[in-house]
Amino acid sequence: MLLLSREDISKVFTMRDAIEANKLAFQLLVDGKCNAPLRTNIQAPVHDGCFLFMPAYVEEMAAASLKIVNVFPHNIDQGLPALPAQVMLIDGTTGVVQSLMDGSYVTQIRTGAASGAAFDVLAKKECKVGALIGTGGQGAAQLEAMLEARKLEEVRICGLHYERTKAFTEQMGKEMAHYGVKLIPAASSDEAIEDADLIITATPAEKPVFDGKKIKKGATVSCIGSYQHHMQEMDPAILRRASKIYFDSEEAVLSEAGDILIPLEDGTITKEDFTGDLGKVIKGELTGRENDDEIIVFKSVGVATQDLVAAREIYDKAVKAGIGTVWNS
């Protein structure tokens, strides 16, 4: 079995690799080629956390995977990752575990890449300003995905605590200097989203974190933080203004995401307002953006197919490069 750390993975798997892997995963999903049951969610309410178990199997890839990802938002106060996780890659012909890899990093990069894939496919070609709301465990990868998808002049970053936001922005400025973008800490979400072409929200919020009436025409909005029914980081007003609403998986979103479930239940929107899954746009079976004035919303909760495709590509690249530690039980 090959053990792969965050450092090992980062040597062989880039954000661009992750974006392309996500595009493949979303196509496999809509083609029905991945057996990926809805994730098992075990609550740990005393810690405001939960344990998530996400299996997947693709016969034509001869591969299966299991990701264990635990969401404990208060870990950040202890200097621990808010999303500790592991991913197992399993040989689909023998059932033997081929690799155990840092699931926190796989989760970060593949979840960031979901926004990147959405922006690649749905955003205007010319975008100048980005906004990132949320500086926790997903912040860095979401920011990198945005910068990989479009050449931006500036990104405004807003977090729950302004001092932490400034520190995060300064650190990202160093790590992502090669993108040549100006990163600005914002004191409020209103300041962050003003005139933004690309907007990402990555928070565990239970109330909307931006004013949907202030999103400009032509913007593409990716909301990835709401993964339970009581969570709602997206302002429902943006759903009424949106020309199109896409998902990573409509089935998965409708099983758990308050961003969509709450507006459905109160009548703000109906299922007739949905456009469909991103995989169908990638395959050319569904219309994407039709003009530069459309407001487009992408809602993602994450599916195990993303983990499987990413893990398989990471493993293949690591083996080819001789990266990782071999462990024999």
N, C-alpha and C positions, 0 to 999 in steps of 0.2 A: 504494500500500500504506500502511495506517495503522499507525504505530508507537505502541504503548501501553506506557507505563512503569507501575511499581507505583503511583506517585502518580496517574497518569491513571485506572487501573482503580479505585482506592479511592474516587475521586470519583463513580463511577457504579454501583458494584456492591457491595452490602452483604452481610454474612453471611447475613441472611435471604434475600436474592436467591439466594445460593449454595445454601442449604438447599433452596429450592424448585426450583432448577435440578437439583440432585442427585436429587430425587424424580422429576422428569421423565426424567432420564437412566436411573435404575434401571427405570422403566417401559418405556422404549424397549428396554432391554437384554433384559428378560424377554419382550417382544413380538417379539423377533428383528428389530427394525427398524434396528439399528445393526450395520454390518459393522466389527467391531473385533477384529482378530487379536490373539492373546496377544502381549504385548510382547516385543521382542527385548532380551535381556540380555547385554551384553558385560562380562566381569569385568576389573577392574584390580586384581589381588590385591596388588601391591606397595604400593598406596595404601589397601588395604581398601575399595576403591570399585568402582563399576560404572556403565556407560552404559546407559540405558534408552531405547528408541525405541517410541513408542506412537501408531499411526495409527488413525483412525476415519472412518467415512462413514455419513451418514444420508440416504437418498434423499429422503424426504419433507421434510427440512429444506433440501435442496439445498446441503448443506455437508459439508466434510471437514476434518480437522485432523491435524496431526502434532505430538506433543510429544516433545522431547528433554529428558530429565531425568537428571542425573548425580548419583549418591549418593556423596559423599565425606565421611564423618563427621568426619574429622580437620580439615576446613576450619575448624571452629569454633575451633580453637586458633590459627588465623591471622586470625581476625576475618572470615572469608569464609563465605558461605552453605553449609550442608551439602548443600543440594539445588539447585545451579545449574541453570536450565532456561529453555527458550524454547518458546512455542506458536505454531504457524502455523495461521491459519484460512484455508481454501481454498474458493473458490466452487465448489459442486458441479456447476454447469452449464457452466463454462468451464475449470476447473482453475487459474484465476488465484489467486495468493496475495493475499488481501484485507488481512490484518493479521499483524503479528509483535508478540507481546506478552510481557511479563515472565512467563515460565513458572514461575519460583520462586514468585511471588505467586499465580498461578493455581493451582498445585499446593497451596500452603499453604491457600488459602481453600476450594478444592473438597474437599480431603482432610479438613479440619476439618469442613466441611459434611456429609460422610458420617456422622460421629458425630452431628452435629446432626440430620440426617434420621432416623437410627436412634432417637435419643432422642425426637424429635417423635412418632414412630410407635409405639415400643415401651415407653418408660419410663412409670412411674406418673405420674399427673397432678400429684400433690403430692410434690415432691422438695425437700429442704432442704440436703443436704450433697453436695458433689461432691469427687472426687479426680482429680488429674492426675499421672500418672507419666511424666516426660520433659519436659525444658525446652529441647530443641534446636530444629531448624528448624520442627517442627510444633507446638511448645508453645503459642504465642500463638493460632493459629487454632483449635486444639482447645479451648482454654480459652474462647475467644469463642463457639464453637459450642455448648458446654455451657451457657453463660450465656444464649444466645439461645433455646435449646430449653426451658429451665425456669427459673423464678424461684427462685434458690438463696439461702440465707442465708450459706453459706461454702463455699469450695473450698480443700482442702489440696493443696499442690503439693510433689512429691518429684522431685528430680533426682539425677544421679550424684554431683555435687559440691555439698555443702551451701552453701558460700559463693556459688557461682554460682546455686543455687536461691534464696537470699535476694535476690540482685540481680535475678533474673528476676521474683520475686514482687513486689518493690517497683516495678519498671517496669510490670508488668501492672496493679498497683493504680492507677497514674496513667492508663494508657491506657484502662482499662475501668472507671473510676470511675462512669460513668453507669449501670452495672448495679447499683450499690448493694450489692455483695457483699463479704464479708470474705475476703481471700486470706491464707492462712497457709502459710509454708514448713514442710515436714515433714522431720524428720531421717531417717525411714525410711518404707518403703511401708506397713508395719503401721500406723504412725501416720496415714498419709494415708487408707487405706481404711476405717478404723474408722467404722462406722455410715454409710458413704457410700451414697447412693442412685444416683448416677451415677459411673462410673469409666471413665477413658480411660487407655490405655497407648499411648505414642508413642515407642518406643525401638528401637534396633538390637540389643537384647540377644540373647544366645545361650542364656541361662538365664532361667527365670521371674523376673519382677520383683515379684511379690506372692504372698501365701499365699492360695490359693483357698478354703481352709477357713475363712478369716476374713471372707469376703464375706457381708454380711447378706442375709437373705431380702428379696426385692423389688427388689434392685439390678439395674441394667442396666449391662453391661460392654461397652465398645467397645475392641477391640484393633486397632490400625492399623499397628503398627511392623514386624511380621514379614512380610517380602516375599521371603524366600529360605528354602530348605529347612532350612538349619542354624540359622536364627533361631527363637527361642521365648521370647517375653516373657510369654505367657499360661501360668499354672499349670494343668496338665491337670486338677487337682482341681476346678476350676470347671466344666469340661465335664461331669463326672460329676454335679455338683449342679444344673446348669442344667435348667430345664423346657423351654427352647427355644433352638436355636442357628440364627442367621440369618447370611446372607452378603450382601456387595454382589454377588458373582457366585461361585456354587459352583464353576463351571468354573475361574475364575481362581485362586481360593483353593487348589483341589486341584492346580493346576499348580506352585505355588511356596511356599505358606505353611507353615513349620515348626510354627506354632501348632496347625495341624490335622493336617498330614501325620505328624508325629512321634507324636501320640497314636493316630492310625489304625494306624500301623505296629506300635506296641507293644501294641495291643489295648485301650487305655484306653477308646476309643470305636469305634463302627462308623458307617458311612454311614446306618444306620437311625436314628441319634440326631440327624441333621440335620433341621431344620424346612424350610429353603428360602431363597430369595432375598428380600431386602427389597422389591424391586419388586412381587412378587406380593402382599405385605401391603398396599402402597400402593394396588394395583389392586382390593383386596377379594377376591382369589382365594385368600388364605391367612390363617389365623387369626393374630392378633397376641397381645398380652398379654391374659390372661383373668382375672387377679386380682392383687392387690397383694403377694402372697407369692412369686410366681414370680421366680426368677433367670433373666435373659435375657442371652445372649451374642450380640454382633454382631462378626463378623470381616470386616475389609475389607483388600484389597490394592490397591484402586484400579483403575479400568478407563478406557480411553480415551474411552468415551462421556461420562463426567463432564467431561473436558477439552473435548470438542467442544461440548456444550450450554452450558457456562460461557463458552467463548470466543465462541460465537455471540451469547449474550445480552450479554456485555461489549461486543462490537463494535457491535451494534445500539444499545445505550445510549450508547456513545461518539460514534457518528455523529450521533445525535439531539441530543446535548448539545454537539457541536462540540469534543470533547475529543480530544487526540492530535496526532501530527505526521505529516503526509503526506509520504511519500518516493517520488519518481519515479526509477526506475532508467534 
